[in-house]
Amino acid sequence: MTLLRRVLKVQAGLWVFAGVALGLFPTRVISALAQFPVLEVAWLRMLGVMSVVLALFMFLVAQRLSDVWWWAWAFALLELGIGAVALLNVIVGEYAGDAWAWWVLGGVSLAFAVADLIGLAMAGREKPFT
């Protein structure tokens, strides 16, 4: 469970960073992802708040991992989904090959998904779900 706990805490830290960045500097984050500029950034700031709250849940699961380790499946699915969307956007989207940030986002998300799944497999052997 040690690996899964560490992965979740690092993941939570990055989600807090992303959420704060999106909440404070939404137009810079959007431009870094080569997206069209938006006139209203309130929804982006709300997404930043949601990212910080998600990080709090990740940290909470990491703290109580021996009791609720299977809850980490949600975070693995989240990272798989984000990685797939990011990579598909850069491969077949309007910005194909234009935005390095999408490659980074997709790669990091998929790396976390793999780390989550490995941690879940190890945790499942330590304490099977009953």
N, CA, C and O atoms as a GROMACS GRO file, in nm:
protein
  520
    1MET      N    1   0.081  -0.120   0.000
    1MET     CA    2   0.000   0.000   0.000
    1MET      C    3   0.086   0.126   0.000
    1MET      O    4   0.037   0.236  -0.025
    2THR      N    5   0.213   0.108   0.028
    2THR     CA    6   0.302   0.223   0.034
    2THR      C    7   0.312   0.292  -0.102
    2THR      O    8   0.307   0.415  -0.110
    3LEU      N    9   0.325   0.214  -0.208
    3LEU     CA   10   0.335   0.274  -0.342
    3LEU      C   11   0.209   0.352  -0.375
    3LEU      O   12   0.218   0.466  -0.421
    4LEU      N   13   0.093   0.293  -0.353
    4LEU     CA   14  -0.032   0.361  -0.384
    4LEU      C   15  -0.049   0.488  -0.301
    4LEU      O   16  -0.096   0.590  -0.352
    5ARG      N   17  -0.010   0.482  -0.175
    5ARG     CA   18  -0.019   0.601  -0.089
    5ARG      C   19   0.069   0.714  -0.144
    5ARG      O   20   0.027   0.829  -0.150
    6ARG      N   21   0.191   0.679  -0.182
    6ARG     CA   22   0.282   0.782  -0.236
    6ARG      C   23   0.231   0.839  -0.367
    6ARG      O   24   0.236   0.960  -0.389
    7VAL      N   25   0.182   0.752  -0.454
    7VAL     CA   26   0.130   0.798  -0.583
    7VAL      C   27   0.013   0.892  -0.562
    7VAL      O   28   0.006   0.997  -0.625
    8LEU      N   29  -0.079   0.856  -0.474
    8LEU     CA   30  -0.195   0.941  -0.448
    8LEU      C   31  -0.155   1.076  -0.391
    8LEU      O   32  -0.215   1.178  -0.426
    9LYS      N   33  -0.056   1.079  -0.305
    9LYS     CA   34  -0.014   1.207  -0.247
    9LYS      C   35   0.054   1.296  -0.351
    9LYS      O   36   0.032   1.417  -0.353
   10VAL      N   37   0.136   1.237  -0.438
   10VAL     CA   38   0.198   1.316  -0.545
   10VAL      C   39   0.091   1.365  -0.642
   10VAL      O   40   0.093   1.480  -0.686
   11GLN      N   41  -0.003   1.276  -0.676
   11GLN     CA   42  -0.115   1.313  -0.763
   11GLN      C   43  -0.193   1.430  -0.702
   11GLN      O   44  -0.225   1.526  -0.771
   12ALA      N   45  -0.222   1.419  -0.574
   12ALA     CA   46  -0.297   1.525  -0.506
   12ALA      C   47  -0.221   1.657  -0.512
   12ALA      O   48  -0.280   1.762  -0.533
   13GLY      N   49  -0.092   1.651  -0.493
   13GLY     CA   50  -0.012   1.773  -0.501
   13GLY      C   51  -0.018   1.838  -0.638
   13GLY      O   52  -0.028   1.961  -0.649
   14LEU      N   53  -0.011   1.757  -0.743
   14LEU     CA   54  -0.019   1.813  -0.878
   14LEU      C   55  -0.158   1.867  -0.908
   14LEU      O   56  -0.172   1.968  -0.977
   15TRP      N   57  -0.263   1.800  -0.857
   15TRP     CA   58  -0.399   1.851  -0.877
   15TRP      C   59  -0.418   1.984  -0.804
   15TRP      O   60  -0.487   2.072  -0.855
   16VAL      N   61  -0.360   1.998  -0.685
   16VAL     CA   62  -0.369   2.127  -0.614
   16VAL      C   63  -0.298   2.234  -0.695
   16VAL      O   64  -0.351   2.344  -0.713
   17PHE      N   65  -0.180   2.204  -0.744
   17PHE     CA   66  -0.105   2.301  -0.825
   17PHE      C   67  -0.185   2.341  -0.948
   17PHE      O   68  -0.197   2.459  -0.979
   18ALA      N   69  -0.241   2.241  -1.019
   18ALA     CA   70  -0.319   2.271  -1.139
   18ALA      C   71  -0.444   2.351  -1.105
   18ALA      O   72  -0.480   2.443  -1.178
   19GLY      N   73  -0.509   2.316  -0.996
   19GLY     CA   74  -0.630   2.387  -0.956
   19GLY      C   75  -0.603   2.532  -0.918
   19GLY      O   76  -0.678   2.622  -0.956
   20VAL      N   77  -0.496   2.553  -0.844
   20VAL     CA   78  -0.461   2.691  -0.805
   20VAL      C   79  -0.421   2.771  -0.929
   20VAL      O   80  -0.461   2.886  -0.944
   21ALA      N   81  -0.342   2.708  -1.017
   21ALA     CA   82  -0.302   2.778  -1.141
   21ALA      C   83  -0.425   2.814  -1.224
   21ALA      O   84  -0.435   2.925  -1.277
   22LEU      N   85  -0.517   2.720  -1.237
   22LEU     CA   86  -0.637   2.746  -1.316
   22LEU      C   87  -0.726   2.849  -1.249
   22LEU      O   88  -0.789   2.930  -1.317
   23GLY      N   89  -0.732   2.846  -1.118
   23GLY     CA   90  -0.815   2.943  -1.046
   23GLY      C   91  -0.760   3.084  -1.050
   23GLY      O   92  -0.835   3.180  -1.061
   24LEU      N   93  -0.627   3.097  -1.043
   24LEU     CA   94  -0.566   3.230  -1.040
   24LEU      C   95  -0.530   3.284  -1.178
   24LEU      O   96  -0.537   3.405  -1.201
   25PHE      N   97  -0.491   3.196  -1.269
   25PHE     CA   98  -0.444   3.239  -1.401
   25PHE      C   99  -0.512   3.160  -1.513
   25PHE      O  100  -0.445   3.093  -1.591
   26PRO      N  101  -0.644   3.167  -1.522
   26PRO     CA  102  -0.714   3.083  -1.621
   26PRO      C  103  -0.675   3.113  -1.765
   26PRO      O  104  -0.663   3.021  -1.846
   27THR      N  105  -0.654   3.238  -1.799
   27THR     CA  106  -0.622   3.270  -1.939
   27THR      C  107  -0.482   3.221  -1.976
   27THR      O  108  -0.459   3.183  -2.091
   28ARG      N  109  -0.390   3.222  -1.882
   28ARG     CA  110  -0.255   3.170  -1.911
   28ARG      C  111  -0.256   3.019  -1.929
   28ARG      O  112  -0.187   2.966  -2.016
   29VAL      N  113  -0.334   2.951  -1.846
   29VAL     CA  114  -0.343   2.806  -1.860
   29VAL      C  115  -0.405   2.770  -1.994
   29VAL      O  116  -0.358   2.678  -2.061
   30ILE      N  117  -0.511   2.840  -2.032
   30ILE     CA  118  -0.577   2.814  -2.160
   30ILE      C  119  -0.483   2.842  -2.277
   30ILE      O  120  -0.480   2.766  -2.374
   31SER      N  121  -0.406   2.948  -2.268
   31SER     CA  122  -0.314   2.978  -2.378
   31SER      C  123  -0.199   2.877  -2.382
   31SER      O  124  -0.149   2.847  -2.490
   32ALA      N  125  -0.157   2.825  -2.267
   32ALA     CA  126  -0.052   2.723  -2.266
   32ALA      C  127  -0.100   2.594  -2.333
   32ALA      O  128  -0.020   2.520  -2.389
   33LEU      N  129  -0.230   2.569  -2.327
   33LEU     CA  130  -0.287   2.452  -2.393
   33LEU      C  131  -0.332   2.481  -2.536
   33LEU      O  132  -0.399   2.399  -2.599
   34ALA      N  133  -0.296   2.599  -2.586
   34ALA     CA  134  -0.326   2.640  -2.724
   34ALA      C  135  -0.474   2.635  -2.754
   34ALA      O  136  -0.516   2.593  -2.862
   35GLN      N  137  -0.554   2.676  -2.659
   35GLN     CA  138  -0.699   2.682  -2.678
   35GLN      C  139  -0.739   2.823  -2.718
   35GLN      O  140  -0.664   2.919  -2.697
   36PHE      N  141  -0.857   2.834  -2.776
   36PHE     CA  142  -0.907   2.966  -2.812
   36PHE      C  143  -0.927   3.048  -2.686
   36PHE      O  144  -0.969   2.994  -2.584
   37PRO      N  145  -0.900   3.176  -2.690
   37PRO     CA  146  -0.926   3.260  -2.573
   37PRO      C  147  -1.075   3.262  -2.542
   37PRO      O  148  -1.160   3.257  -2.631
   38VAL      N  149  -1.105   3.271  -2.413
   38VAL     CA  150  -1.244   3.273  -2.370
   38VAL      C  151  -1.275   3.409  -2.310
   38VAL      O  152  -1.189   3.474  -2.250
   39LEU      N  153  -1.399   3.451  -2.325
   39LEU     CA  154  -1.440   3.580  -2.269
   39LEU      C  155  -1.477   3.569  -2.122
   39LEU      O  156  -1.452   3.661  -2.044
   40GLU      N  157  -1.535   3.456  -2.084
   40GLU     CA  158  -1.578   3.437  -1.946
   40GLU      C  159  -1.494   3.327  -1.882
   40GLU      O  160  -1.496   3.213  -1.928
   41VAL      N  161  -1.421   3.360  -1.776
   41VAL     CA  162  -1.332   3.263  -1.714
   41VAL      C  163  -1.386   3.208  -1.582
   41VAL      O  164  -1.317   3.132  -1.514
   42ALA      N  165  -1.508   3.243  -1.546
   42ALA     CA  166  -1.563   3.195  -1.419
   42ALA      C  167  -1.571   3.043  -1.416
   42ALA      O  168  -1.542   2.982  -1.312
   43TRP      N  169  -1.609   2.980  -1.527
   43TRP     CA  170  -1.619   2.834  -1.528
   43TRP      C  171  -1.480   2.771  -1.516
   43TRP      O  172  -1.468   2.663  -1.459
   44LEU      N  173  -1.378   2.835  -1.567
   44LEU     CA  174  -1.241   2.784  -1.551
   44LEU      C  175  -1.196   2.794  -1.405
   44LEU      O  176  -1.130   2.705  -1.353
   45ARG      N  177  -1.233   2.904  -1.341
   45ARG     CA  178  -1.200   2.920  -1.199
   45ARG      C  179  -1.275   2.815  -1.116
   45ARG      O  180  -1.219   2.761  -1.020
   46MET      N  181  -1.399   2.786  -1.152
   46MET     CA  182  -1.474   2.681  -1.081
   46MET      C  183  -1.407   2.545  -1.100
   46MET      O  184  -1.401   2.464  -1.008
   47LEU      N  185  -1.356   2.520  -1.220
   47LEU     CA  186  -1.283   2.397  -1.245
   47LEU      C  187  -1.157   2.390  -1.158
   47LEU      O  188  -1.119   2.283  -1.111
   48GLY      N  189  -1.093   2.505  -1.138
   48GLY     CA  190  -0.978   2.510  -1.048
   48GLY      C  191  -1.016   2.474  -0.905
   48GLY      O  192  -0.943   2.402  -0.838
   49VAL      N  193  -1.129   2.525  -0.859
   49VAL     CA  194  -1.178   2.491  -0.724
   49VAL      C  195  -1.207   2.341  -0.716
   49VAL      O  196  -1.172   2.276  -0.618
   50MET      N  197  -1.271   2.286  -0.820
   50MET     CA  198  -1.302   2.143  -0.820
   50MET      C  199  -1.174   2.059  -0.818
   50MET      O  200  -1.170   1.954  -0.755
   51SER      N  201  -1.070   2.107  -0.885
   51SER     CA  202  -0.943   2.034  -0.887
   51SER      C  203  -0.881   2.029  -0.747
   51SER      O  204  -0.827   1.926  -0.706
   52VAL      N  205  -0.889   2.139  -0.674
   52VAL     CA  206  -0.836   2.141  -0.538
   52VAL      C  207  -0.917   2.047  -0.449
   52VAL      O  208  -0.860   1.975  -0.367
   53VAL      N  209  -1.049   2.047  -0.463
   53VAL     CA  210  -1.133   1.958  -0.383
   53VAL      C  211  -1.104   1.812  -0.419
   53VAL      O  212  -1.098   1.727  -0.330
   54LEU      N  213  -1.085   1.782  -0.546
   54LEU     CA  214  -1.047   1.647  -0.587
   54LEU      C  215  -0.917   1.605  -0.520
   54LEU      O  216  -0.904   1.492  -0.474
   55ALA      N  217  -0.822   1.696  -0.514
   55ALA     CA  218  -0.694   1.667  -0.449
   55ALA      C  219  -0.714   1.637  -0.300
   55ALA      O  220  -0.646   1.550  -0.245
   56LEU      N  221  -0.805   1.708  -0.237
   56LEU     CA  222  -0.834   1.680  -0.097
   56LEU      C  223  -0.890   1.539  -0.080
   56LEU      O  224  -0.854   1.470   0.016
   57PHE      N  225  -0.976   1.495  -0.171
   57PHE     CA  226  -1.028   1.358  -0.165
   57PHE      C  227  -0.916   1.256  -0.189
   57PHE      O  228  -0.913   1.152  -0.123
   58MET      N  229  -0.825   1.285  -0.282
   58MET     CA  230  -0.713   1.194  -0.304
   58MET      C  231  -0.629   1.180  -0.178
   58MET      O  232  -0.590   1.070  -0.140
   59PHE      N  233  -0.602   1.293  -0.113
   59PHE     CA  234  -0.523   1.290   0.008
   59PHE      C  235  -0.596   1.215   0.119
   59PHE      O  236  -0.535   1.140   0.195
   60LEU      N  237  -0.727   1.236   0.129
   60LEU     CA  238  -0.807   1.166   0.230
   60LEU      C  239  -0.802   1.014   0.208
   60LEU      O  240  -0.786   0.938   0.303
   61VAL      N  241  -0.816   0.970   0.083
   61VAL     CA  242  -0.808   0.828   0.053
   61VAL      C  243  -0.668   0.776   0.087
   61VAL      O  244  -0.655   0.666   0.141
   62ALA      N  245  -0.565   0.853   0.055
   62ALA     CA  246  -0.428   0.812   0.086
   62ALA      C  247  -0.409   0.796   0.237
   62ALA      O  248  -0.338   0.705   0.281
   63GLN      N  249  -0.469   0.882   0.315
   63GLN     CA  250  -0.456   0.876   0.460
   63GLN      C  251  -0.527   0.754   0.518
   63GLN      O  252  -0.480   0.697   0.616
   64ARG      N  253  -0.639   0.713   0.460
   64ARG     CA  254  -0.719   0.601   0.512
   64ARG      C  255  -0.709   0.480   0.419
   64ARG      O  256  -0.803   0.401   0.408
   65LEU      N  257  -0.595   0.466   0.354
   65LEU     CA  258  -0.580   0.368   0.247
   65LEU      C  259  -0.604   0.224   0.291
   65LEU      O  260  -0.660   0.145   0.215
   66SER      N  261  -0.564   0.188   0.411
   66SER     CA  262  -0.581   0.049   0.453
   66SER      C  263  -0.729   0.011   0.463
   66SER      O  264  -0.763  -0.107   0.449
   67ASP      N  265  -0.815   0.108   0.486
   67ASP     CA  266  -0.959   0.081   0.495
   67ASP      C  267  -1.032   0.096   0.362
   67ASP      O  268  -1.127   0.023   0.334
   68VAL      N  269  -0.988   0.190   0.278
   68VAL     CA  270  -1.063   0.225   0.157
   68VAL      C  271  -0.976   0.225   0.031
   68VAL      O  272  -0.996   0.308  -0.057
   69TRP      N  273  -0.879   0.133   0.022
   69TRP     CA  274  -0.785   0.135  -0.089
   69TRP      C  275  -0.855   0.123  -0.224
   69TRP      O  276  -0.806   0.177  -0.322
   70TRP      N  277  -0.967   0.053  -0.231
   70TRP     CA  278  -1.036   0.032  -0.359
   70TRP      C  279  -1.096   0.162  -0.414
   70TRP      O  280  -1.130   0.168  -0.532
   71TRP      N  281  -1.110   0.264  -0.330
   71TRP     CA  282  -1.161   0.393  -0.379
   71TRP      C  283  -1.063   0.456  -0.480
   71TRP      O  284  -1.102   0.542  -0.559
   72ALA      N  285  -0.940   0.414  -0.476
   72ALA     CA  286  -0.840   0.470  -0.568
   72ALA      C  287  -0.869   0.431  -0.713
   72ALA      O  288  -0.809   0.489  -0.803
   73TRP      N  289  -0.959   0.335  -0.737
   73TRP     CA  290  -0.998   0.304  -0.874
   73TRP      C  291  -1.055   0.427  -0.944
   73TRP      O  292  -1.034   0.447  -1.063
   74ALA      N  293  -1.126   0.509  -0.869
   74ALA     CA  294  -1.184   0.630  -0.928
   74ALA      C  295  -1.074   0.721  -0.982
   74ALA      O  296  -1.090   0.780  -1.089
   75PHE      N  297  -0.964   0.732  -0.910
   75PHE     CA  298  -0.856   0.820  -0.954
   75PHE      C  299  -0.781   0.760  -1.072
   75PHE      O  300  -0.734   0.833  -1.160
   76ALA      N  301  -0.770   0.628  -1.076
   76ALA     CA  302  -0.707   0.563  -1.192
   76ALA      C  303  -0.792   0.586  -1.318
   76ALA      O  304  -0.739   0.616  -1.424
   77LEU      N  305  -0.924   0.572  -1.304
   77LEU     CA  306  -1.012   0.596  -1.419
   77LEU      C  307  -1.010   0.742  -1.461
   77LEU      O  308  -1.014   0.772  -1.580
   78LEU      N  309  -1.003   0.832  -1.365
   78LEU     CA  310  -0.991   0.975  -1.396
   78LEU      C  311  -0.868   1.002  -1.480
   78LEU      O  312  -0.875   1.070  -1.582
   79GLU      N  313  -0.754   0.949  -1.438
   79GLU     CA  314  -0.629   0.974  -1.510
   79GLU      C  315  -0.630   0.907  -1.647
   79GLU      O  316  -0.578   0.963  -1.743
   80LEU      N  317  -0.688   0.788  -1.656
   80LEU     CA  318  -0.701   0.724  -1.788
   80LEU      C  319  -0.784   0.809  -1.882
   80LEU      O  320  -0.748   0.828  -1.998
   81GLY      N  321  -0.895   0.859  -1.832
   81GLY     CA  322  -0.982   0.942  -1.916
   81GLY      C  323  -0.917   1.071  -1.959
   81GLY      O  324  -0.925   1.109  -2.076
   82ILE      N  325  -0.852   1.139  -1.866
   82ILE     CA  326  -0.785   1.265  -1.900
   82ILE      C  327  -0.671   1.241  -1.997
   82ILE      O  328  -0.652   1.316  -2.093
   83GLY      N  329  -0.595   1.136  -1.974
   83GLY     CA  330  -0.485   1.103  -2.065
   83GLY      C  331  -0.535   1.073  -2.206
   83GLY      O  332  -0.477   1.118  -2.304
   84ALA      N  333  -0.643   0.996  -2.214
   84ALA     CA  334  -0.699   0.962  -2.345
   84ALA      C  335  -0.750   1.086  -2.417
   84ALA      O  336  -0.723   1.104  -2.536
   85VAL      N  337  -0.823   1.171  -2.347
   85VAL     CA  338  -0.877   1.292  -2.410
   85VAL      C  339  -0.763   1.383  -2.456
   85VAL      O  340  -0.766   1.436  -2.567
   86ALA      N  341  -0.663   1.402  -2.370
   86ALA     CA  342  -0.552   1.491  -2.404
   86ALA      C  343  -0.475   1.439  -2.526
   86ALA      O  344  -0.445   1.515  -2.618
   87LEU      N  345  -0.444   1.311  -2.527
   87LEU     CA  346  -0.368   1.257  -2.640
   87LEU      C  347  -0.450   1.251  -2.768
   87LEU      O  348  -0.398   1.277  -2.876
   88LEU      N  349  -0.578   1.217  -2.757
   88LEU     CA  350  -0.662   1.220  -2.877
   88LEU      C  351  -0.678   1.361  -2.930
   88LEU      O  352  -0.684   1.381  -3.052
   89ASN      N  353  -0.684   1.458  -2.841
   89ASN     CA  354  -0.695   1.597  -2.886
   89ASN      C  355  -0.572   1.639  -2.966
   89ASN      O  356  -0.584   1.705  -3.069
   90VAL      N  357  -0.455   1.602  -2.919
   90VAL     CA  358  -0.333   1.643  -2.989
   90VAL      C  359  -0.311   1.561  -3.117
   90VAL      O  360  -0.250   1.610  -3.212
   91ILE      N  361  -0.360   1.437  -3.119
   91ILE     CA  362  -0.339   1.353  -3.236
   91ILE      C  363  -0.440   1.383  -3.347
   91ILE      O  364  -0.401   1.398  -3.463
   92VAL      N  365  -0.567   1.392  -3.312
   92VAL     CA  366  -0.670   1.410  -3.415
   92VAL      C  367  -0.746   1.541  -3.400
   92VAL      O  368  -0.836   1.570  -3.479
   93GLY      N  369  -0.713   1.620  -3.300
   93GLY     CA  370  -0.785   1.745  -3.276
   93GLY      C  371  -0.741   1.857  -3.368
   93GLY      O  372  -0.656   1.840  -3.455
   94GLU      N  373  -0.800   1.970  -3.345
   94GLU     CA  374  -0.771   2.087  -3.426
   94GLU      C  375  -0.626   2.134  -3.411
   94GLU      O  376  -0.569   2.195  -3.502
   95TYR      N  377  -0.566   2.106  -3.295
   95TYR     CA  378  -0.430   2.150  -3.267
   95TYR      C  379  -0.330   2.037  -3.284
   95TYR      O  380  -0.230   2.033  -3.214
   96ALA      N  381  -0.356   1.945  -3.375
   96ALA     CA  382  -0.271   1.828  -3.393
   96ALA      C  383  -0.125   1.868  -3.415
   96ALA      O  384  -0.093   1.942  -3.508
   97GLY      N  385  -0.040   1.820  -3.327
   97GLY     CA  386   0.103   1.847  -3.337
   97GLY      C  387   0.144   1.987  -3.300
   97GLY      O  388   0.262   2.021  -3.308
   98ASP      N  389   0.050   2.071  -3.258
   98ASP     CA  390   0.078   2.212  -3.233
   98ASP      C  391   0.106   2.243  -3.087
   98ASP      O  392   0.170   2.343  -3.057
   99ALA      N  393   0.059   2.160  -2.997
   99ALA     CA  394   0.065   2.195  -2.855
   99ALA      C  395   0.141   2.088  -2.776
   99ALA      O  396   0.089   1.978  -2.755
  100TRP      N  397   0.261   2.120  -2.734
  100TRP     CA  398   0.341   2.028  -2.654
  100TRP      C  399   0.277   2.005  -2.518
  100TRP      O  400   0.295   1.898  -2.460
  101ALA      N  401   0.205   2.103  -2.466
  101ALA     CA  402   0.142   2.088  -2.334
  101ALA      C  403   0.041   1.974  -2.332
  101ALA      O  404   0.024   1.908  -2.229
  102TRP      N  405  -0.027   1.949  -2.444
  102TRP     CA  406  -0.121   1.838  -2.450
  102TRP      C  407  -0.048   1.704  -2.441
  102TRP      O  408  -0.096   1.611  -2.375
  103TRP      N  409   0.069   1.695  -2.507
  103TRP     CA  410   0.148   1.572  -2.497
  103TRP      C  411   0.191   1.548  -2.353
  103TRP      O  412   0.183   1.436  -2.303
  104VAL      N  413   0.236   1.653  -2.287
  104VAL     CA  414   0.280   1.641  -2.148
  104VAL      C  415   0.163   1.601  -2.059
  104VAL      O  416   0.174   1.509  -1.978
  105LEU      N  417   0.049   1.670  -2.074
  105LEU     CA  418  -0.069   1.638  -1.994
  105LEU      C  419  -0.113   1.493  -2.015
  105LEU      O  420  -0.141   1.422  -1.918
  106GLY      N  421  -0.118   1.450  -2.139
  106GLY     CA  422  -0.158   1.312  -2.168
  106GLY      C  423  -0.060   1.210  -2.113
  106GLY      O  424  -0.100   1.109  -2.056
  107GLY      N  425   0.068   1.237  -2.131
  107GLY     CA  426   0.170   1.144  -2.082
  107GLY      C  427   0.173   1.133  -1.930
  107GLY      O  428   0.182   1.024  -1.875
  108VAL      N  429   0.166   1.247  -1.864
  108VAL     CA  430   0.166   1.246  -1.718
  108VAL      C  431   0.041   1.178  -1.664
  108VAL      O  432   0.048   1.100  -1.569
  109SER      N  433  -0.073   1.206  -1.724
  109SER     CA  434  -0.198   1.142  -1.679
  109SER      C  435  -0.193   0.991  -1.696
  109SER      O  436  -0.232   0.918  -1.606
  110LEU      N  437  -0.145   0.945  -1.810
  110LEU     CA  438  -0.136   0.801  -1.831
  110LEU      C  439  -0.032   0.737  -1.740
  110LEU      O  440  -0.051   0.624  -1.694
  111ALA      N  441   0.077   0.808  -1.712
  111ALA     CA  442   0.177   0.755  -1.618
  111ALA      C  443   0.116   0.740  -1.478
  111ALA      O  444   0.142   0.640  -1.410
  112PHE      N  445   0.038   0.838  -1.436
  112PHE     CA  446  -0.030   0.826  -1.306
  112PHE      C  447  -0.132   0.712  -1.308
  112PHE      O  448  -0.146   0.641  -1.209
  113ALA      N  449  -0.201   0.695  -1.418
  113ALA     CA  450  -0.298   0.585  -1.427
  113ALA      C  451  -0.228   0.450  -1.411
  113ALA      O  452  -0.277   0.363  -1.339
  114VAL      N  453  -0.114   0.434  -1.478
  114VAL     CA  454  -0.039   0.309  -1.466
  114VAL      C  455   0.011   0.291  -1.322
  114VAL      O  456   0.002   0.182  -1.267
  115ALA      N  457   0.063   0.398  -1.263
  115ALA     CA  458   0.111   0.389  -1.125
  115ALA      C  459  -0.004   0.356  -1.029
  115ALA      O  460   0.013   0.277  -0.936
  116ASP      N  461  -0.120   0.418  -1.052
  116ASP     CA  462  -0.238   0.386  -0.970
  116ASP      C  463  -0.274   0.238  -0.983
  116ASP      O  464  -0.300   0.171  -0.883
  117LEU      N  465  -0.277   0.188  -1.106
  117LEU     CA  466  -0.316   0.049  -1.128
  117LEU      C  467  -0.215  -0.049  -1.067
  117LEU      O  468  -0.255  -0.151  -1.012
  118ILE      N  469  -0.088  -0.018  -1.077
  118ILE     CA  470   0.014  -0.103  -1.013
  118ILE      C  471  -0.004  -0.099  -0.862
  118ILE      O  472   0.001  -0.203  -0.795
  119GLY      N  473  -0.024   0.021  -0.808
  119GLY     CA  474  -0.047   0.033  -0.664
  119GLY      C  475  -0.173  -0.040  -0.619
  119GLY      O  476  -0.174  -0.102  -0.513
  120LEU      N  477  -0.278  -0.032  -0.699
  120LEU     CA  478  -0.401  -0.104  -0.667
  120LEU      C  479  -0.380  -0.255  -0.669
  120LEU      O  480  -0.433  -0.327  -0.584
  121ALA      N  481  -0.304  -0.303  -0.766
  121ALA     CA  482  -0.277  -0.447  -0.772
  121ALA      C  483  -0.198  -0.492  -0.650
  121ALA      O  484  -0.227  -0.597  -0.593
  122MET      N  485  -0.100  -0.413  -0.610
  122MET     CA  486  -0.022  -0.447  -0.492
  122MET      C  487  -0.107  -0.440  -0.365
  122MET      O  488  -0.096  -0.526  -0.277
  123ALA      N  489  -0.191  -0.339  -0.356
  123ALA     CA  490  -0.278  -0.325  -0.240
  123ALA      C  491  -0.380  -0.438  -0.233
  123ALA      O  492  -0.413  -0.486  -0.125
  124GLY      N  493  -0.428  -0.481  -0.349
  124GLY     CA  494  -0.523  -0.591  -0.354
  124GLY      C  495  -0.462  -0.722  -0.307
  124GLY      O  496  -0.531  -0.806  -0.250
  125ARG      N  497  -0.334  -0.740  -0.332
  125ARG     CA  498  -0.267  -0.862  -0.282
  125ARG      C  499  -0.243  -0.853  -0.132
  125ARG      O  500  -0.252  -0.953  -0.061
  126GLU      N  501  -0.213  -0.732  -0.083
  126GLU     CA  502  -0.191  -0.713   0.060
  126GLU      C  503  -0.319  -0.731   0.140
  126GLU      O  504  -0.322  -0.801   0.242
  127LYS      N  505  -0.424  -0.668   0.092
  127LYS     CA  506  -0.552  -0.670   0.164
  127LYS      C  507  -0.664  -0.688   0.063
  127LYS      O  508  -0.718  -0.590   0.013
  128PRO      N  509  -0.700  -0.813   0.033
  128PRO     CA  510  -0.804  -0.837  -0.067
  128PRO      C  511  -0.936  -0.772  -0.029
  128PRO      O  512  -0.971  -0.762   0.088
  129PHE      N  513  -1.007  -0.730  -0.131
  129PHE     CA  514  -1.139  -0.670  -0.112
  129PHE      C  515  -1.237  -0.781  -0.077
  129PHE      O  516  -1.250  -0.880  -0.150
  130THR      N  517  -1.306  -0.764   0.036
  130THR     CA  518  -1.403  -0.867   0.076
  130THR      C  519  -1.539  -0.808   0.098
  130THR      O  520  -1.633  -0.880   0.132
   0.00000   0.00000   0.00000
